[in-house]
Structures are given as structure tokens and as C-alpha cells.
Amino acid sequence: MTIALRSSSDLWTAATRHLRGAPERVMFLAATGDQPVTIADSLFVDDEDLEPGPFCVHLTERAQQRVLRWAAVVDGWIIEMHSHLGAYGDPARMSPTDVSGLGEWVPHVRWRLQQRPYAALVLGPHTLDGVAWTGEKDAPPIAIKAWDVDGTTMVTTGLSLASFAPPT
């Protein structure tokens, strides 16, 4: 199973303008529906709400609280989106640090939001990728296959999903 997203060009433009303003920035999207999932709202994370780490940025505690308060009143999907414009840019894929952080963050957020669907997207300079958690509490994520912006479809790279597979 895969997920497709849809949004207006205005939302896509605002999102990419924010995310491409620095090598790594973060925002959240709210969406509803099934196939495709329709993105309807956004929450931009300011640079001062990010703590730089050795390989990535993290939300400050204040930003985490702000995101969770916002997400609590969203009816539907929560989608995290961040940029990789530096060395880990194209083709877009989640970094090992992203995978580790999502492994801690996603179960907590889904628990707080009664297991609502959660997705994570990464935007490179020219490509996009993402995964989504839609199933039961311990179900693995599924791929986000595309994002339709007013009739123009961007297909994801599909590279991130393998990073979330359990070791064999």
C-alpha cells in the first residue's frame, strides 16, 4: 500500500519557500481524506525553535509543545516536512538521524493523538520522499508515492522506506 498527497499550488509554494530558506528547516501540515490525502493547513517552525545537532536539527521543547497543541485540534493527518538542502540533498531520502528521531517521535505523537495517521516528508533541492504511519500502533510505515499540486504530480524517490524495515 502507498499514499498519495494533494494540495493547492499556494500551499506548495509557501511550504517550499519556507523549507528552502535554510539547509534544514521544519514545518507541519494538516490533511484529511484517504486517497489522495488532501493537505489543507500548515504550521511553520521558526529557526529559533530548532536546536542544531551534529547531523540535523531538533525541535526545541517549546516547539514540540506548540506542535502538539496545534496537532491536537487538527482533524486528520499530521505531516512533518523538513528540508535537506546540503550534503544529504538529492535524491531526497531520510537520513539515519531522521530514521532514529522518527522512531522515538512518531510513537509518542500517535499515542497522544489516538493513533491518527502521521507522515514524514523530506524535500531535497529537486526531489521529495516520504513515509506514513497509518496502521495499528506497531505497524511499519508505508511509502508516500506522490504529491499532486493542482494537477502536476511529483513522484517521490521511494528511497526512505527501506530504512524503516526491521533488521533481518
URVENKA-V423881 format. One record per residue. RES is the residue in one small letter. PHI is phi as a letter, one per 20 degrees, with the letter a starting at -180 (NA if undefined). BURIAL is + if it has 16 or more other ideal C-beta (glycine too) atoms within 10 Angstrom, else -. D_CENTER is the distance of its C-alpha to the mean C-alpha in Angstrom with 1 decimal. Layout:
# URVENKA-V423881
res:RES phi:PHI burial:BURIAL d_center:D_CENTER
res:RES phi:PHI burial:BURIAL d_center:D_CENTER
This chain:
# URVENKA-V423881
res:m phi:NA burial:- d_center:17.9
res:t phi:c burial:- d_center:14.9
res:i phi:c burial:+ d_center:12.8
res:a phi:d burial:+ d_center:13.2
res:l phi:d burial:+ d_center:11.6
res:r phi:b burial:+ d_center:14.0
res:s phi:b burial:+ d_center:14.4
res:s phi:f burial:- d_center:17.2
res:s phi:f burial:- d_center:17.8
res:d phi:f burial:- d_center:18.2
res:l phi:f burial:+ d_center:14.6
res:w phi:g burial:+ d_center:13.4
res:t phi:f burial:- d_center:16.1
res:a phi:f burial:- d_center:15.3
res:a phi:f burial:+ d_center:11.6
res:t phi:f burial:- d_center:12.8
res:r phi:f burial:- d_center:15.8
res:h phi:f burial:+ d_center:14.0
res:l phi:f burial:+ d_center:11.7
res:r phi:e burial:- d_center:14.8
res:g phi:f burial:- d_center:17.0
res:a phi:b burial:- d_center:16.7
res:p phi:g burial:- d_center:15.9
res:e phi:b burial:+ d_center:12.8
res:r phi:c burial:+ d_center:11.4
res:v phi:c burial:+ d_center:8.6
res:m phi:b burial:+ d_center:8.0
res:f phi:c burial:+ d_center:7.0
res:l phi:c burial:+ d_center:7.9
res:a phi:d burial:+ d_center:10.5
res:a phi:b burial:+ d_center:11.7
res:t phi:c burial:- d_center:14.8
res:g phi:n burial:- d_center:16.7
res:d phi:d burial:- d_center:16.7
res:q phi:c burial:- d_center:17.2
res:p phi:e burial:+ d_center:15.8
res:v phi:f burial:+ d_center:13.3
res:t phi:d burial:+ d_center:14.1
res:i phi:e burial:+ d_center:11.9
res:a phi:c burial:+ d_center:14.5
res:d phi:b burial:- d_center:13.5
res:s phi:b burial:+ d_center:11.6
res:l phi:c burial:+ d_center:11.9
res:f phi:e burial:- d_center:12.3
res:v phi:e burial:+ d_center:12.7
res:d phi:f burial:- d_center:16.0
res:d phi:g burial:- d_center:17.0
res:e phi:f burial:- d_center:19.5
res:d phi:e burial:+ d_center:16.9
res:l phi:d burial:+ d_center:15.6
res:e phi:d burial:- d_center:17.8
res:p phi:f burial:- d_center:18.3
res:g phi:d burial:- d_center:18.7
res:p phi:f burial:- d_center:20.6
res:f phi:c burial:- d_center:17.7
res:c phi:a burial:+ d_center:14.6
res:v phi:d burial:+ d_center:14.0
res:h phi:c burial:+ d_center:13.6
res:l phi:f burial:+ d_center:13.5
res:t phi:f burial:- d_center:17.1
res:e phi:f burial:- d_center:18.5
res:r phi:f burial:- d_center:19.1
res:a phi:f burial:+ d_center:15.6
res:q phi:g burial:+ d_center:14.5
res:q phi:f burial:- d_center:17.3
res:r phi:f burial:+ d_center:16.4
res:v phi:f burial:+ d_center:12.9
res:l phi:f burial:- d_center:14.5
res:r phi:f burial:- d_center:17.4
res:w phi:f burial:- d_center:15.3
res:a phi:f burial:+ d_center:13.4
res:a phi:f burial:- d_center:16.9
res:v phi:e burial:- d_center:18.2
res:v phi:f burial:+ d_center:15.4
res:d phi:d burial:- d_center:16.9
res:g phi:p burial:+ d_center:14.3
res:w phi:f burial:+ d_center:10.7
res:i phi:d burial:+ d_center:8.2
res:i phi:c burial:+ d_center:4.6
res:e phi:e burial:+ d_center:2.9
res:m phi:c burial:+ d_center:3.4
res:h phi:c burial:+ d_center:6.4
res:s phi:d burial:+ d_center:9.6
res:h phi:c burial:+ d_center:12.0
res:l phi:d burial:+ d_center:15.2
res:g phi:e burial:- d_center:17.7
res:a phi:f burial:- d_center:19.1
res:y phi:d burial:+ d_center:16.0
res:g phi:f burial:+ d_center:15.3
res:d phi:d burial:- d_center:16.4
res:p phi:f burial:- d_center:16.0
res:a phi:f burial:+ d_center:12.2
res:r phi:a burial:+ d_center:11.3
res:m phi:f burial:+ d_center:9.9
res:s phi:f burial:+ d_center:12.8
res:p phi:g burial:- d_center:15.0
res:t phi:f burial:- d_center:14.1
res:d phi:f burial:+ d_center:10.3
res:v phi:f burial:- d_center:11.6
res:s phi:f burial:- d_center:14.1
res:g phi:f burial:+ d_center:12.1
res:l phi:f burial:+ d_center:9.7
res:g phi:f burial:- d_center:13.1
res:e phi:e burial:- d_center:14.4
res:w phi:f burial:+ d_center:11.8
res:v phi:f burial:+ d_center:10.6
res:p phi:g burial:- d_center:14.3
res:h phi:f burial:- d_center:15.3
res:v phi:f burial:+ d_center:12.9
res:r phi:f burial:+ d_center:13.7
res:w phi:f burial:- d_center:17.3
res:r phi:f burial:- d_center:17.4
res:l phi:d burial:+ d_center:16.1
res:q phi:l burial:- d_center:18.5
res:q phi:m burial:+ d_center:16.2
res:r phi:f burial:+ d_center:14.2
res:p phi:f burial:+ d_center:11.4
res:y phi:c burial:+ d_center:8.0
res:a phi:c burial:+ d_center:5.1
res:a phi:c burial:+ d_center:2.5
res:l phi:c burial:+ d_center:3.3
res:v phi:c burial:+ d_center:6.3
res:l phi:d burial:+ d_center:9.0
res:g phi:e burial:+ d_center:12.5
res:p phi:g burial:- d_center:15.7
res:h phi:c burial:- d_center:16.3
res:t phi:c burial:+ d_center:13.8
res:l phi:b burial:+ d_center:10.3
res:d phi:b burial:+ d_center:8.9
res:g phi:a burial:+ d_center:6.6
res:v phi:c burial:+ d_center:7.7
res:a phi:b burial:+ d_center:8.3
res:w phi:d burial:+ d_center:10.8
res:t phi:c burial:+ d_center:13.4
res:g phi:e burial:- d_center:16.7
res:e phi:f burial:- d_center:18.9
res:k phi:g burial:- d_center:18.2
res:d phi:d burial:- d_center:18.6
res:a phi:f burial:- d_center:17.5
res:p phi:f burial:- d_center:15.6
res:p phi:f burial:+ d_center:12.2
res:i phi:c burial:+ d_center:12.8
res:a phi:f burial:+ d_center:11.7
res:i phi:e burial:+ d_center:10.1
res:k phi:e burial:+ d_center:13.2
res:a phi:a burial:+ d_center:13.1
res:w phi:c burial:+ d_center:12.3
res:d phi:e burial:- d_center:15.6
res:v phi:d burial:+ d_center:16.4
res:d phi:l burial:- d_center:19.8
res:g phi:n burial:- d_center:21.1
res:t phi:d burial:- d_center:19.8
res:t phi:d burial:- d_center:17.6
res:m phi:d burial:- d_center:15.3
res:v phi:e burial:- d_center:15.2
res:t phi:f burial:+ d_center:12.6
res:t phi:f burial:+ d_center:14.3
res:g phi:m burial:+ d_center:13.8
res:l phi:e burial:- d_center:14.3
res:s phi:f burial:+ d_center:11.7
res:l phi:g burial:+ d_center:12.9
res:a phi:f burial:- d_center:16.3
res:s phi:f burial:+ d_center:15.1
res:f phi:e burial:+ d_center:14.4
res:a phi:f burial:- d_center:17.8
res:p phi:f burial:- d_center:20.4
res:p phi:f burial:- d_center:23.1
res:t phi:d burial:- d_center:26.3
